[in-house]
Amino acid sequence: MQTSSRRGIRCLSANFLSMQNYSVIIKVNKNLDKQVCRNFIGAKIDDFDFGKERIIDLHSELKKARTEKNKKRKNKFINDYLDNYYKNRR
């Protein structure tokens, strides 16, 4: 088996049929999602409204968090929303 690195991705070249039972485990990081939401819900870059295009359009219930001025209430709303979101998707 040969390995090569391209753009930081390690590529393995091997006979695909000889690969054994491999599995991929994907874990959700709810705290990271909360942090990203808090940091980017109001983000705008030039004419691109990141908060609306990437958060609000997918999770319209978070509009309230975007307009909330009180940081503690905003964080609580985001935390509660994401806790409930993941609880309902298990």
C-alpha positions in Angstrom: 0.0 0.0 0.0 1.3 3.5 -0.9 0.4 6.7 0.7 0.7 10.2 -0.6 -0.4 13.6 0.8 -2.3 16.0 -1.3 -3.6 19.3 0.3 -3.2 17.9 3.7 -5.4 14.9 3.0 -3.8 11.5 3.2 -4.7 9.4 0.2 -4.3 5.6 0.4 -3.9 3.7 -2.8 -4.7 0.0 -2.3 -6.8 -2.7 -3.8 -10.3 -1.6 -2.8 -11.6 -5.1 -2.6 -9.0 -6.2 -0.1 -10.3 -3.6 2.5 -11.7 -5.2 5.6 -14.8 -4.0 7.6 -14.1 -0.3 8.3 -16.6 2.0 9.9 -16.9 5.7 10.3 -18.1 7.2 13.6 -19.7 10.7 13.5 -20.2 12.4 16.8 -22.2 15.6 17.2 -20.6 18.4 19.2 -23.6 20.3 20.6 -21.4 22.8 22.5 -19.5 23.7 19.4 -22.8 24.2 17.5 -23.9 26.5 20.3 -20.6 28.5 20.2 -20.8 28.8 16.4 -24.4 30.0 16.5 -23.6 32.6 19.2 -20.6 33.9 17.3 -22.1 34.0 13.8 -25.9 34.6 14.1 -25.4 38.3 13.6 -22.4 38.1 11.3 -22.5 40.1 8.0 -19.6 40.3 5.5 -20.2 43.1 3.0 -23.5 42.3 1.4 -23.5 38.6 2.6 -25.6 38.1 5.7 -24.1 34.9 7.1 -26.5 34.7 10.1 -29.5 34.8 7.9 -28.2 32.8 5.0 -26.6 30.0 7.0 -28.4 29.9 10.3 -31.9 31.7 10.2 -32.8 30.2 6.8 -32.3 26.7 8.3 -33.6 27.4 11.8 -36.2 30.2 11.6 -37.0 29.9 15.3 -33.6 31.5 16.0 -34.8 34.9 14.6 -35.6 35.8 18.2 -32.0 35.2 19.3 -30.7 37.3 16.5 -32.7 40.4 17.7 -32.2 39.8 21.4 -30.0 42.5 22.9 -29.5 41.0 26.3 -26.5 38.6 26.0 -27.6 36.2 28.8 -31.1 35.8 27.3 -29.7 35.4 23.8 -27.3 32.6 25.0 -30.1 30.9 27.0 -32.4 31.0 24.0 -29.7 29.5 21.7 -28.8 26.9 24.3 -32.4 25.9 24.9 -33.2 25.8 21.2 -30.2 23.6 20.3 -30.7 21.3 23.3 -34.3 20.7 22.2 -33.3 20.4 18.5 -30.8 17.6 19.3 -33.2 15.9 21.8 -35.8 15.6 19.1 -33.4 14.1 16.5 -32.0 11.2 18.4 
